């Protein structure tokens, strides 16, 4: 009996959307380091009504099937703000994306990538970058190093075999995103201690906690610093208010005031550091569902999270200070104050910083000075269409 032929079709129905979500759980169930995301979160990510990113983007989801069996998925999408960015910073005119990639075998992988490329060409795109799922601010890149341990909150995890399949489709490396891990129970080198002590004596510098009672105001302040600090980076696309609103709703339950710092110079906010307790440690046992009792377990955890790992997803220093000694001083001060809170209040022993662009020498230097070592590498690929 002949095997069922492979077919790739657009997601158009509720059943298709369910299949699109579920295939990730099916294909990754045997990986002990894959953390099943909450299905409700995935559904929200792909829903234009619930993801503010769609206010400036559009896309199409596809699933691959053999008979009645789903064997893969992919998204093809265009970010209008990315099209407006300078080409020398990674994106720019003609650049489209694909992501949310999962495949059972190399044949399905090639068919899915080809289908995404065809959709992008039909939209007038001349270059494809992937995987980006869906926004550059969400889960960019394919994991190519660090498959031996679970990802931290808001980081992707992919089978090692995907790398060959993407490269066989003609994709070349465009940019690497790095994460650094460190033992936060070990105090930083003496030079860092001296830099922090010097900063504490400087009356111009104030490091303060974020005020959660003024969540909207603090979020707007951090957004302003972020959009300034990151504006020259590869792949930068400014975060918009609808995205900030959505991210705020998602992150507010895991925002703790002593884990987010804002640095002020002469009374003006000039830098920030966001640290999150590793929510993946809490959701991994839930297998992607809050029912029947997962919601209660998660709420209990959120009241007083005790974690092994803290993740620093974002840091930023305003552009005018980035080439100065003050930039690293503010960073080290924020890192140290958060390190102390992470250990004493949350029981953390490990930190992860990232992702960091491979050419961001300033941030890489800070991570390496505090004895951080690269533990995961995510590869972003590109190919002309």
FENRA-V954116 format. One record per residue. RES is the residue in one small letter. SS is DSSP state (H for helix, E for strand, C for the rest). NEAR is the number of other C-alpha atoms within 12 Angstrom. Layout:
RES SS NEAR
RES SS NEAR
This chain:
x C 4
x C 7
x C 10
x C 14
x C 18
x E 27
x E 25
x E 34
x E 31
x E 28
x C 27
x C 15
x C 14
x H 13
x H 15
x H 26
x H 29
x H 24
x H 32
x H 40
x H 39
x H 31
x H 31
x H 37
x H 31
x H 24
x H 25
x H 25
x C 20
x C 13
x C 20
x C 19
x C 23
x C 34
x C 35
x C 42
x C 36
x C 31
x H 27
x H 22
x H 24
x H 30
x H 23
x H 24
x H 31
x C 36
x C 24
x C 23
x C 16
x C 22
x C 31
x H 30
x H 38
x H 29
x H 25
x H 25
x E 29
x E 30
x E 34
x E 37
x E 42
x E 46
x E 45
x E 42
x E 32
x E 21
x C 14
x C 16
x E 24
x E 37
x E 39
x E 45
x E 47
x E 47
x E 45
x E 44
x E 46
x E 45
x E 39
x H 27
x H 28
x H 34
x H 29
x C 22
x C 24
x C 21
x H 19
x H 15
x H 23
x C 31
x C 35
x C 28
x C 23
x C 31
x E 37
x E 46
x E 52
x E 48
x E 43
x E 42
x E 48
x E 48
x E 40
x C 31
x C 26
x H 24
x H 26
x H 33
x H 37
x H 32
x H 33
x H 41
x H 46
x H 30
x H 31
x H 42
x H 39
x H 27
x H 32
x H 33
x H 23
x H 20
x C 25
x C 19
x C 30
x C 25
x E 35
x E 43
x E 48
x E 49
x C 46
x E 37
x E 37
x C 40
x C 43
x C 36
x C 29
x C 28
x E 34
x E 40
x C 45
x E 44
x E 40
x E 30
x E 28
x C 29
x C 24
x C 18
x C 21
x C 30
x C 40
x C 43
x C 37
x C 36
x C 39
x C 43
x C 41
x C 42
x C 31
x C 23
x C 21
x H 32
x H 31
x H 21
x H 28
x H 41
x H 26
x H 19
x C 28
x C 22
x C 29
x E 24
x E 23
x E 30
x E 32
x E 32
x E 38
x E 37
x E 38
x E 39
x E 33
x E 32
x E 25
x C 34
x C 22
x C 19
x C 21
x C 27
x C 20
x H 14
x H 18
x H 27
x H 21
x H 16
x H 27
x H 29
x H 18
x H 20
x H 29
x H 22
x C 14
x C 19
x C 13
x C 19
x E 29
x E 26
x E 36
x E 28
x E 30
x C 33
x C 22
x H 22
x H 14
x H 14
x H 26
x H 21
x H 17
x H 28
x H 35
x H 24
x H 28
x H 36
x H 37
x H 27
x H 33
x H 35
x H 29
x H 27
x H 29
x C 32
x C 25
x C 24
x C 31
x C 28
x C 38
x C 31
x C 34
x C 33
x C 34
x C 26
x H 22
x H 22
x H 31
x H 31
x H 24
x H 26
x H 30
x H 25
x H 21
x H 22
x H 27
x H 24
x H 23
x H 32
x C 32
x C 30
x H 29
x H 32
x H 38
x E 42
x E 44
x E 43
x E 41
x E 32
x E 25
x C 13
x C 15
x E 19
x E 32
x E 38
x E 48
x E 47
x E 42
x E 40
x E 41
x E 43
x E 46
x C 39
x C 38
x H 36
x H 34
x H 35
x H 34
x H 27
x H 24
x H 24
x C 28
x C 29
x C 26
x C 23
x C 17
x C 12
x C 15
x H 20
x H 20
x H 17
x H 22
x H 27
x H 18
x H 15
x H 23
x H 26
x H 16
x C 21
x C 31
x C 25
x C 28
x C 28
x E 35
x E 46
x E 42
x E 40
x E 33
x E 36
x E 41
x E 40
x E 42
x C 35
x H 22
x H 18
x H 23
x C 27
x C 16
x C 15
x H 19
x H 29
x H 34
x H 35
x H 37
x H 43
x H 45
x H 41
x H 39
x H 42
x H 45
x H 36
x H 32
x H 38
x H 42
x H 26
x H 29
x H 37
x H 29
x H 19
x C 22
x C 28
x C 23
x C 32
x C 28
x E 30
x E 41
x E 42
x E 44
x E 45
x E 42
x E 40
x E 34
x C 26
x C 19
x C 22
x H 18
x H 27
x H 36
x H 27
x H 23
x H 32
x H 37
x H 23
x H 27
x C 35
x C 27
x C 28
x E 25
x E 28
x E 29
x E 35
x E 33
x E 39
x E 39
x E 39
x E 37
x E 33
x E 30
x E 22
x C 26
